[in-house]
Every structure is written in structure tokens, then in C-alpha cells.
Amino acid sequence: MNLPDVPLFSMLRERMTWLHQRQDVLSQNVANADTPGYVSRDLKPLDFEQALRGDSGSTLMTTNARHIAITPAHSGKFDDQAAPDQESDPNGNAVSLEEQMVKVSDNQAEFQAAANIYAKAMTLMKTAIGH
């Protein structure tokens, strides 16, 4: 059994990758809170139904039965979109620092929850195999 092929692990990896990339986008918003004309951005939410169907990414081809099948969780680039927090200031900036900090905090909590679930699932798998 190849653990990366277990759907729970691949979905959790994809979720954590999305949350990591979202943290980068949110930090750019915070860094540009005073930049004239800057509009805050956010990642498009993951499609849970698509993830359940397994349409999240392509698989690498194995040419030998002894090769390890690797299924990448995602190509590494999620789509982002403009997500203005408020109407533009007189200088054209549409970033609310308070709203961005709430998003950063929520994102951090969601990442920690996904990491905890991943760790618990690994512990359960190790217990099941007898390690």
C-alpha cells in the first residue's frame, strides 16, 4: 500500500498546499495595505465535490510495476481573484487591514487543523500496520 495514494492523505495535502498559498496571498495584501491603487486578492475556494471525484490533478505515468505511483495533490498554482475588502480609499487602495488579519488568523487555524488531522491519520495508519 502506498500512503500517498490514500485519498484522505492526498486531500489533506492539497488542502494544506492551498492554505499555504492563500497565506502568501494574504500576506501580500497586508504588505500592500497602504499602496495606492492596490486591491486585495484571495484564492478561489477549493471545489470539495471535484476533490472527492479525484479530478484535482494529473497523475504521473509508471512504466514498471515496481515504480512508486505518485499522485501530485495539485500543480502548485491555485487561481486567485480580486477580493476587495471595502470601497477604495481616495488613493485607490481597497484593503482593510483588520479584515485581512482576521483572514490570516482563520487561515492559520485551518492549516493547523489540517496538519493535526494528517498527523493523527498517520499515527492511525502506523498503528494499523503494527509499527
C-alpha positions in Angstrom: 0.0 0.0 0.0 1.3 3.4 -1.0 0.3 6.0 1.6 0.3 8.9 -0.9 -2.4 7.0 -2.8 -4.8 7.1 0.2 -7.4 9.6 -0.7 -7.5 11.2 2.8 -3.8 12.0 2.7 -3.9 13.5 -0.8 -6.9 15.6 0.0 -5.3 16.9 3.2 -2.0 17.6 1.3 -4.0 19.6 -1.3 -5.9 21.5 1.4 -2.6 22.4 3.2 -1.0 23.4 -0.1 -4.0 25.7 -0.8 -3.9 27.2 2.7 -0.1 27.8 2.4 -0.5 29.6 -0.9 -3.5 31.5 0.5 -1.3 32.7 3.4 1.2 34.1 0.8 -1.6 36.0 -1.0 -3.0 37.4 2.3 0.5 38.5 3.4 0.8 40.4 0.1 -2.5 42.1 0.9 -1.2 43.1 4.3 2.1 44.3 2.9 0.3 46.5 0.4 -2.3 47.9 2.8 -1.0 51.4 2.1 -0.2 51.0 -1.6 -2.2 53.4 -3.7 -4.5 51.6 -6.2 -3.9 48.1 -4.7 -6.9 45.8 -4.5 -6.8 42.9 -2.1 -6.7 39.4 -3.6 -7.7 35.9 -2.4 -7.6 32.4 -3.7 -10.7 30.8 -5.2 -12.1 28.2 -2.8 -11.3 24.6 -3.4 -14.1 22.6 -5.0 -14.8 19.8 -2.5 -17.0 17.8 -4.9 -14.2 17.9 -7.5 -11.7 16.7 -4.9 -14.0 13.8 -4.0 -14.2 12.8 -7.6 -10.4 12.9 -7.8 -10.3 15.5 -10.6 -7.8 17.6 -8.7 -4.7 16.9 -10.7 -2.9 14.7 -13.2 -1.0 11.5 -12.3 2.5 10.5 -13.3 2.8 7.5 -15.5 4.5 4.4 -14.2 6.1 2.1 -16.7 7.1 -0.7 -14.3 5.0 -2.4 -11.6 7.9 -1.7 -9.1 7.7 2.1 -9.7 6.2 4.1 -7.0 3.0 5.8 -8.2 3.0 9.4 -7.2 -0.2 11.5 -7.5 0.5 15.2 -7.1 -2.1 16.9 -5.0 -2.1 20.0 -7.3 0.1 21.6 -9.8 1.1 24.1 -7.1 -0.7 27.1 -8.6 -4.2 27.9 -7.4 -6.3 30.6 -9.1 -6.5 33.9 -7.3 -9.0 36.6 -7.8 -9.6 40.2 -6.8 -11.5 40.3 -3.4 -11.7 44.0 -2.3 -12.5 44.3 1.4 -14.0 47.8 1.1 -14.6 50.6 -1.2 -11.5 52.2 -2.4 -9.8 54.9 -0.3 -9.2 58.3 -2.0 -5.8 56.9 -3.1 -7.5 53.9 -4.7 -6.5 51.3 -2.1 -9.2 48.7 -1.3 -7.5 46.8 1.6 -8.9 46.6 5.1 -6.0 45.7 7.4 -8.5 44.4 10.0 -10.3 42.1 7.6 -7.0 40.8 6.2 -5.7 40.0 9.8 -9.0 38.1 10.5 -8.5 36.1 7.3 -4.8 35.4 8.2 -5.9 34.1 11.6 -8.6 31.9 10.2 -6.3 30.6 7.6 -3.7 29.7 10.3 -6.3 27.9 12.4 -7.5 25.9 9.3 -3.9 24.9 8.4 -3.2 23.8 12.0 -6.4 21.7 12.0 -5.5 20.0 8.7 -2.0 19.3 9.9 -3.3 17.8 13.1 -5.7 15.6 11.2 -2.9 14.5 8.9 -0.7 13.6 11.9 -3.5 11.7 13.6 -4.2 9.8 10.4 -0.5 8.8 10.0 -0.5 7.6 13.6 -3.6 5.5 13.0 -2.0 4.0 9.9 1.2 3.2 11.7 -0.8 1.6 14.5 -2.8 -0.4 11.9 0.4 -1.7 10.2 1.9 -2.5 13.6 4.8 0.0 13.8 
